[in-house]
């Protein structure tokens, strides 16, 4: 979960920052019929008078006015000053926004630990937004030591209050076995609750819930649906006779690693070098290639650009051709992606998805990425992006988060995916002295069927074992 811009967060909770607790003398009153409505400047002056009298709600709302430029020139530092006054009086919403200010470095020096400090104050008052955010901080190790069990603890508190984001994060925790014992029934049940809410997480939750369903037995699905249908706000979800099964209370024996996820890798050298995404192999105790005996060696990683170089066991019969001049790709150029998405339910022989290069830069105009329209599914990560000659011009990296898109714009993007650019890949291989193949000058365009047949020879399912 990534942080959203301050203006979006403020917009999300500004409705809660009312002046209800202020004295009648200082609350802006509805205007009688025929009386001119207050100007933003007049409303600001009323807020200022109330805030100067020490009313926490007014102080918090005044901070919003300075932050948004409502009736006064924008001033992030002044906004923080007033939020701090309200936060020090115990105003939970002001504590949350002040935490965001420290997290984003808006109006104050960026300080993740200070952000956590203010979120904790609000969380301990029972504020679900703060509890959910504190859970995120523990899960990411932002401003506090990374602790998956603590993350689950705070998400559970918020989820029990009906907080959709926390319910979805708790569902993910159960599905991945992070901070809690892995349990697909509880994963589905919590995600089902999040999916039922009119929240920006709704579509993400529906997609995740439906994905879990693929792996469940009929009995598991019935139990999960029953548990979520019987849930009431203020309660947790507990399977009969099992409790929460938190990882901190019931550590799981892990002498033998278990397969936790898959991605795609493609072979780039006769020496057995293969490329996938960093996030595919991050945190894995072992990395394996489906159908090959032995453990894969991680040669090196590039966390910034989401690349990992592997050394795979066994003989190499074919390798990918890396584009000689990947910088020459053009916007609108046809591409295909060949990989192994949803490998346990879709074709084990790989999937080909066509698309185009929709932009020559990625998220936030990142020049190390390309934007592509080929649909991306779990397991696609690390797939090669090929031009019509079968040359690798990129590496699938990520899909635009529907949740973040909804937060930022109110809409959900369609087929917005990103790939590490071919130039970045080429630089990565050159830096680590990998001898790879490039296509000859006489290479020609091929049919999609021929491209798939070739790609199948040098792509593979990469497995993460934990």
C-alpha positions as CSV (number, residue, x, y, z in Angstrom):
1,X,0.0,0.0,0.0
2,X,1.4,3.3,-1.0
3,X,0.9,6.7,0.4
4,X,-1.6,9.0,-1.3
5,X,-1.0,12.7,-1.8
6,X,-2.0,14.9,1.1
7,X,-4.7,16.7,-0.8
8,X,-6.5,13.4,-1.5
9,X,-6.3,12.2,2.1
10,X,-7.6,15.5,3.3
11,X,-10.5,15.4,0.8
12,X,-11.4,12.0,2.1
13,X,-11.9,13.0,5.7
14,X,-12.7,16.7,5.4
15,X,-16.4,15.9,5.9
16,X,-15.5,14.7,9.4
17,X,-13.8,17.9,10.4
18,X,-16.9,19.8,11.3
19,X,-17.4,22.5,13.9
20,X,-20.0,20.6,15.9
21,X,-18.1,20.9,19.1
22,X,-17.6,24.6,18.9
23,X,-19.8,27.0,20.8
24,X,-22.9,28.4,19.1
25,X,-21.3,31.8,19.0
26,X,-18.4,30.7,16.8
27,X,-20.1,28.2,14.5
28,X,-20.9,29.6,11.1
29,X,-24.7,29.5,11.0
30,X,-26.9,28.8,8.0
31,X,-28.0,32.1,6.4
32,X,-31.6,33.1,6.6
33,X,-33.5,33.4,3.2
34,X,-32.5,36.5,1.3
35,X,-29.1,36.9,3.2
36,X,-26.0,36.6,1.1
37,X,-24.0,33.5,1.7
38,X,-20.6,33.8,3.4
39,X,-17.6,34.1,1.3
40,X,-14.7,31.7,1.8
41,X,-12.8,34.6,3.4
42,X,-15.6,35.2,5.9
43,X,-15.8,31.5,6.7
44,X,-12.0,31.5,7.2
45,X,-12.2,34.4,9.7
46,X,-15.0,32.7,11.6
47,X,-12.8,29.5,11.8
48,X,-9.8,31.6,12.9
49,X,-11.7,33.2,15.8
50,X,-13.0,29.8,17.0
51,X,-9.6,28.2,16.6
52,X,-7.9,31.0,18.6
53,X,-10.4,30.3,21.4
54,X,-8.9,26.8,21.6
55,X,-11.6,24.8,19.9
56,X,-9.9,21.6,18.5
57,X,-12.4,21.0,15.7
58,X,-12.0,24.5,14.4
59,X,-8.2,24.2,14.7
60,X,-8.2,21.0,12.7
61,X,-10.6,22.5,10.1
62,X,-8.4,25.7,9.9
63,X,-5.4,23.5,9.1
64,X,-7.4,22.1,6.2
65,X,-8.2,25.7,5.1
66,X,-4.5,26.6,5.0
67,X,-3.7,23.3,3.3
68,X,-6.3,23.7,0.5
69,X,-6.2,27.5,0.2
70,X,-9.8,28.0,1.3
71,X,-10.3,31.7,2.0
72,X,-6.6,32.2,2.6
73,X,-3.3,31.7,0.7
74,X,-2.1,28.1,0.9
75,X,0.5,27.6,3.6
76,X,1.5,24.0,4.4
77,X,3.5,25.1,7.5
78,X,0.5,27.0,8.9
79,X,-1.7,24.0,8.3
80,X,0.7,21.8,10.3
81,X,0.8,24.4,13.1
82,X,-3.0,24.3,13.5
83,X,-3.3,20.5,13.1
84,X,-0.7,20.2,15.9
85,X,-2.7,22.4,18.2
86,X,-5.8,20.2,17.7
87,X,-3.8,17.0,17.8
88,X,-2.2,17.9,21.2
89,X,-5.8,18.3,22.5
90,X,-6.5,14.7,21.5
91,X,-8.4,15.4,18.3
92,X,-8.1,12.1,16.5
93,X,-8.7,13.4,12.9
94,X,-6.0,16.1,13.4
95,X,-3.6,13.4,14.8
96,X,-4.2,11.3,11.6
97,X,-3.6,14.3,9.2
98,X,-0.6,15.4,11.2
99,X,0.7,11.9,10.8
100,X,0.2,12.2,7.0
101,X,2.0,15.5,7.0
102,X,5.1,13.8,8.6
103,X,4.8,10.8,6.3
104,X,4.7,13.0,3.2
105,X,6.9,15.8,4.4
106,X,4.3,18.5,3.7
107,X,4.7,21.6,5.8
108,X,7.2,19.7,8.1
109,X,10.3,17.7,7.6
110,X,9.5,14.1,6.6
111,X,9.7,11.8,9.6
112,X,8.2,8.3,9.4
113,X,8.6,7.7,13.1
114,X,6.7,10.9,14.0
115,X,4.0,9.9,11.6
116,X,3.6,6.6,13.4
117,X,3.6,8.4,16.8
118,X,0.6,10.5,15.8
119,X,-1.2,7.6,14.2
120,X,-0.7,5.5,17.3
121,X,-2.3,8.2,19.5
122,X,-5.4,8.2,17.2
123,X,-5.4,4.4,16.9
124,X,-5.4,4.1,20.7
125,X,-8.5,6.2,20.8
126,X,-10.2,3.6,18.6
127,X,-10.0,5.5,15.3
128,X,-10.3,2.8,12.6
129,X,-8.5,4.9,9.9
130,X,-5.5,5.3,12.2
131,X,-5.5,1.6,13.2
132,X,-5.5,0.6,9.6
133,X,-2.7,3.0,8.8
134,X,-0.7,1.8,11.8
135,X,-1.1,-1.7,10.5
136,X,0.3,-0.6,7.2
137,X,3.3,1.0,8.9
138,X,4.1,-2.3,10.7
139,X,3.7,-4.3,7.5
140,X,6.1,-2.1,5.6
141,X,8.5,-1.2,8.4
142,X,7.8,2.5,7.9
143,X,8.7,4.5,11.0
144,X,8.7,1.3,13.1
145,X,10.3,-2.1,13.0
146,X,8.7,-4.4,10.5
147,X,6.3,-6.7,12.3
148,X,3.7,-8.7,10.4
149,X,2.0,-9.9,13.5
150,X,1.6,-6.3,14.8
151,X,0.2,-5.3,11.4
152,X,-2.4,-8.0,11.7
153,X,-3.3,-6.9,15.2
154,X,-4.0,-3.3,14.2
155,X,-5.8,-4.3,11.0
156,X,-8.0,-6.6,13.0
157,X,-9.0,-3.8,15.3
158,X,-10.0,-1.6,12.3
159,X,-11.6,-4.5,10.4
160,X,-13.9,-5.3,13.4
161,X,-15.2,-1.7,13.1
162,X,-16.1,-2.3,9.5
163,X,-13.1,-0.5,7.9
164,X,-13.0,-1.8,4.4
165,X,-9.3,-1.2,3.7
166,X,-8.4,-3.1,6.9
167,X,-10.7,-5.9,6.1
168,X,-9.1,-6.3,2.7
169,X,-5.5,-6.2,4.2
170,X,-6.5,-8.7,6.8
171,X,-7.8,-10.9,4.0
172,X,-4.5,-10.7,2.2
173,X,-2.6,-11.5,5.4
174,X,-4.6,-14.7,5.8
175,X,-4.1,-15.6,2.1
176,X,-0.4,-15.1,2.3
177,X,0.2,-16.4,5.8
178,X,1.9,-13.1,6.8
179,X,1.6,-12.3,10.5
180,X,-1.1,-15.0,10.9
181,X,-1.5,-18.6,10.0
182,X,-2.5,-19.1,6.4
183,X,-6.2,-19.7,6.1
184,X,-8.1,-19.3,2.8
185,X,-11.5,-19.5,4.5
186,X,-10.7,-16.5,6.7
187,X,-9.0,-14.7,3.8
188,X,-12.2,-15.1,1.7
189,X,-14.5,-14.1,4.6
190,X,-12.7,-10.9,5.4
191,X,-12.3,-10.0,1.7
192,X,-16.0,-10.7,1.1
193,X,-16.9,-8.1,3.8
194,X,-14.6,-5.6,2.1
195,X,-16.2,-6.4,-1.3
196,X,-19.7,-5.6,0.1
197,X,-18.8,-2.0,1.0
198,X,-19.1,1.0,-1.3
199,X,-15.4,1.9,-0.9
200,X,-12.6,2.5,-3.3
201,X,-11.3,-0.9,-2.3
202,X,-14.4,-2.6,-3.5
203,X,-13.3,-3.8,-6.9
204,X,-9.9,-4.9,-5.6
205,X,-11.6,-6.9,-2.9
206,X,-14.0,-8.5,-5.4
207,X,-11.2,-9.6,-7.6
208,X,-9.2,-11.0,-4.7
209,X,-12.2,-12.8,-3.3
210,X,-13.0,-14.4,-6.6
211,X,-9.4,-15.4,-7.0
212,X,-9.4,-17.1,-3.6
213,X,-12.6,-19.0,-4.6
214,X,-10.7,-20.8,-7.4
215,X,-8.5,-22.6,-4.9
216,X,-11.3,-23.5,-2.4
217,X,-13.3,-26.6,-1.9
218,X,-17.1,-26.4,-1.9
219,X,-17.1,-26.9,1.9
220,X,-14.5,-24.2,2.5
221,X,-16.4,-21.7,0.3
222,X,-19.7,-22.5,2.1
223,X,-18.0,-21.9,5.5
224,X,-16.4,-18.7,4.4
225,X,-19.7,-17.3,3.1
226,X,-21.5,-18.3,6.2
227,X,-18.9,-16.7,8.5
228,X,-19.0,-13.4,6.6
229,X,-22.8,-13.4,6.4
230,X,-23.1,-13.8,10.2
231,X,-20.5,-11.1,11.0
232,X,-21.7,-8.0,12.9
233,X,-19.8,-4.8,13.4
234,X,-17.6,-5.0,16.5
235,X,-17.0,-8.7,16.1
236,X,-14.1,-10.6,14.6
237,X,-14.4,-13.7,12.4
238,X,-13.3,-16.9,14.1
239,X,-13.5,-20.4,12.7
240,X,-15.1,-22.8,15.2
241,X,-12.5,-24.3,17.5
242,X,-9.6,-22.5,15.8
243,X,-9.4,-18.9,17.2
244,X,-7.5,-16.3,15.2
245,X,-4.4,-18.5,14.8
246,X,-2.1,-15.4,14.9
247,X,1.4,-16.3,13.8
248,X,2.8,-14.6,17.0
249,X,0.8,-17.0,19.2
250,X,0.9,-20.1,17.0
251,X,4.2,-20.1,15.0
252,X,4.1,-22.4,12.0
253,X,6.8,-25.0,11.7
254,X,8.7,-24.2,8.6
255,X,11.5,-26.7,8.4
256,X,10.3,-27.7,5.0
257,X,9.6,-24.6,2.7
258,X,6.2,-24.5,1.0
259,X,5.5,-22.9,-2.4
260,X,4.0,-19.5,-1.8
261,X,3.8,-18.0,-5.3
262,X,4.8,-18.1,-8.9
263,X,6.0,-15.8,-11.6
264,X,7.6,-16.0,-15.0
265,X,11.3,-16.1,-15.9
266,X,13.0,-16.1,-19.3
267,X,16.5,-17.5,-20.1
268,X,19.0,-15.0,-21.6
269,X,22.3,-16.9,-21.8
270,X,23.6,-20.3,-22.7
271,X,25.2,-20.2,-19.2
272,X,21.7,-20.6,-17.7
273,X,21.1,-16.9,-16.7
274,X,17.5,-16.0,-16.5
275,X,15.6,-12.8,-15.7
276,X,12.5,-12.2,-13.6
277,X,11.2,-9.5,-11.3
278,X,12.8,-8.7,-8.0
279,X,9.4,-8.8,-6.3
280,X,8.8,-12.4,-7.5
281,X,11.8,-13.7,-5.6
282,X,12.0,-11.2,-2.8
283,X,11.9,-13.0,0.6
284,X,12.0,-16.5,-0.8
285,X,13.9,-19.1,1.1
286,X,14.3,-21.1,-2.1
287,X,13.7,-20.2,-5.8
288,X,12.9,-23.1,-8.2
289,X,12.0,-23.5,-11.8
290,X,9.0,-25.7,-12.5
291,X,10.0,-28.9,-14.2
292,X,13.7,-28.6,-13.4
293,X,15.6,-30.4,-10.6
294,X,17.6,-28.3,-8.2
295,X,17.5,-24.9,-6.6
296,X,18.0,-21.7,-8.5
297,X,20.8,-19.3,-7.5
298,X,20.0,-15.6,-7.2
299,X,23.0,-13.9,-8.8
300,X,22.0,-10.3,-8.2
301,X,19.0,-8.0,-7.8
302,X,18.0,-4.5,-8.9
303,X,15.3,-3.6,-6.4
304,X,14.8,-0.1,-7.8
305,X,14.0,-1.3,-11.3
306,X,12.4,-4.6,-10.1
307,X,14.8,-7.0,-11.9
308,X,16.5,-10.2,-10.6
309,X,19.2,-12.2,-12.3
310,X,19.0,-16.0,-11.7
311,X,21.2,-18.9,-12.5
312,X,19.1,-21.9,-13.3
313,X,20.1,-25.6,-13.1
314,X,20.2,-28.0,-16.0
315,X,21.0,-27.6,-19.7
316,X,19.9,-24.7,-21.8
317,X,18.4,-25.4,-25.2
318,X,17.3,-22.0,-26.3
319,X,17.6,-18.3,-25.2
320,X,15.7,-15.1,-25.7
321,X,16.9,-12.5,-28.2
322,X,17.3,-9.1,-26.6
323,X,16.5,-6.1,-28.9
324,X,19.7,-4.6,-30.2
325,X,18.3,-1.1,-30.0
326,X,15.5,-1.2,-27.5
327,X,15.4,2.6,-27.3
328,X,13.9,2.6,-30.8
329,X,10.5,1.2,-29.7
330,X,7.6,3.5,-30.7
331,X,4.4,4.5,-29.0
332,X,1.6,2.4,-30.6
333,X,3.9,-0.4,-31.5
334,X,2.3,-3.9,-31.3
335,X,3.7,-6.2,-28.7
336,X,2.9,-9.5,-27.1
337,X,3.5,-10.8,-23.6
338,X,4.2,-14.5,-23.1
339,X,4.1,-15.8,-19.5
340,X,2.4,-18.1,-17.0
341,X,-0.4,-16.2,-15.2
342,X,-2.6,-18.1,-12.8
343,X,-0.6,-21.2,-13.7
344,X,-2.6,-23.6,-11.5
345,X,-5.9,-22.8,-13.4
346,X,-4.9,-21.5,-16.8
347,X,-2.8,-23.2,-19.5
348,X,0.4,-24.8,-18.2
349,X,1.8,-24.3,-21.6
350,X,1.9,-20.5,-21.2
351,X,-0.3,-17.7,-22.3
352,X,0.1,-15.2,-25.0
353,X,-1.6,-11.8,-24.6
354,X,-1.3,-9.1,-27.3
355,X,-1.2,-5.4,-26.7
356,X,0.5,-2.2,-27.7
357,X,3.0,0.2,-26.2
358,X,0.7,2.9,-25.0
359,X,3.4,5.2,-23.5
360,X,7.2,5.3,-23.6
361,X,7.4,6.1,-19.9
362,X,5.8,4.5,-16.9
363,X,4.3,5.5,-13.6
364,X,5.1,9.1,-12.8
365,X,6.9,9.5,-16.1
366,X,9.5,6.9,-15.1
367,X,11.8,6.6,-18.1
368,X,12.9,3.1,-17.0
369,X,9.5,1.8,-17.7
370,X,7.0,1.3,-20.6
371,X,3.3,1.4,-20.3
372,X,1.5,-1.4,-22.2
373,X,-2.1,-2.5,-22.7
374,X,-1.6,-6.3,-22.5
375,X,-3.7,-7.5,-19.5
376,X,-1.6,-8.7,-16.5
377,X,-2.6,-11.4,-14.0
378,X,-0.9,-12.9,-11.0
379,X,2.0,-15.0,-12.3
380,X,2.6,-12.7,-15.3
381,X,5.4,-10.8,-13.4
382,X,8.7,-11.3,-15.1
383,X,7.2,-12.2,-18.5
384,X,9.1,-11.0,-21.6
385,X,7.5,-8.3,-23.7
386,X,8.2,-9.0,-27.3
387,X,8.0,-7.0,-30.5
388,X,6.7,-8.6,-33.7
389,X,10.2,-9.9,-34.5
390,X,10.3,-11.8,-31.3
391,X,12.9,-9.5,-29.6
392,X,12.6,-8.8,-25.9
393,X,11.8,-5.1,-25.5
394,X,10.6,-5.1,-21.9
395,X,9.9,-7.2,-18.8
396,X,6.4,-7.2,-17.3
397,X,6.6,-5.6,-13.8
398,X,3.2,-4.5,-12.5
399,X,-0.4,-3.5,-13.1
400,X,-1.7,-0.2,-12.1
401,X,-3.5,-0.7,-8.7
402,X,-7.3,-0.3,-9.2
403,X,-7.3,0.9,-5.5
404,X,-4.8,3.6,-6.0
405,X,-6.3,4.7,-9.3
406,X,-9.7,5.0,-7.7
407,X,-8.2,7.0,-4.9
408,X,-6.5,9.4,-7.2
409,X,-9.2,9.9,-9.9
410,X,-12.4,8.2,-8.8
411,X,-12.2,5.8,-11.7
412,X,-10.6,2.4,-12.3
413,X,-8.0,2.1,-15.1
414,X,-8.5,-0.5,-17.8
415,X,-5.5,-2.6,-19.0
416,X,-3.0,-0.2,-17.6
417,X,0.2,-2.2,-17.0
418,X,3.9,-1.4,-16.8
419,X,7.1,-3.1,-18.0
420,X,10.7,-2.5,-17.3
421,X,12.1,-1.0,-20.5
422,X,14.3,-3.0,-22.8
423,X,17.0,-0.4,-22.4
424,X,17.0,-0.8,-18.6
425,X,17.1,-4.6,-19.1
426,X,20.0,-4.4,-21.5
427,X,21.9,-2.1,-19.1
428,X,21.3,-4.5,-16.2
429,X,22.7,-7.5,-18.2
430,X,25.7,-5.5,-19.5
431,X,26.5,-4.3,-16.0
432,X,26.6,-7.8,-14.7
433,X,28.6,-9.1,-17.8
434,X,25.9,-11.5,-19.0
435,X,26.5,-12.7,-22.5
436,X,23.1,-12.6,-24.3
437,X,21.9,-13.0,-27.8
438,X,20.5,-10.2,-30.0
439,X,18.5,-10.7,-33.2
440,X,20.3,-10.5,-36.6
441,X,19.9,-7.7,-39.0
442,X,17.7,-9.9,-41.3
443,X,15.2,-10.8,-38.6
444,X,11.6,-10.4,-39.8
445,X,8.1,-10.1,-38.3
446,X,6.4,-13.3,-37.3
447,X,2.9,-14.5,-36.6
448,X,1.6,-14.6,-33.0
449,X,1.6,-18.4,-33.2
450,X,5.2,-18.5,-34.2
451,X,6.2,-16.1,-31.5
452,X,4.4,-18.2,-28.9
453,X,6.1,-21.4,-30.1
454,X,9.5,-19.8,-29.8
455,X,8.9,-18.1,-26.5
456,X,7.8,-21.3,-24.9
457,X,11.3,-22.7,-25.5
458,X,13.0,-20.2,-23.2
459,X,10.4,-19.1,-20.7
460,X,9.5,-20.9,-17.5
461,X,7.5,-20.8,-14.3
462,X,9.6,-19.5,-11.4
463,X,8.5,-20.6,-7.9
464,X,9.0,-18.8,-4.6
465,X,9.3,-21.2,-1.6
466,X,9.1,-20.0,2.0
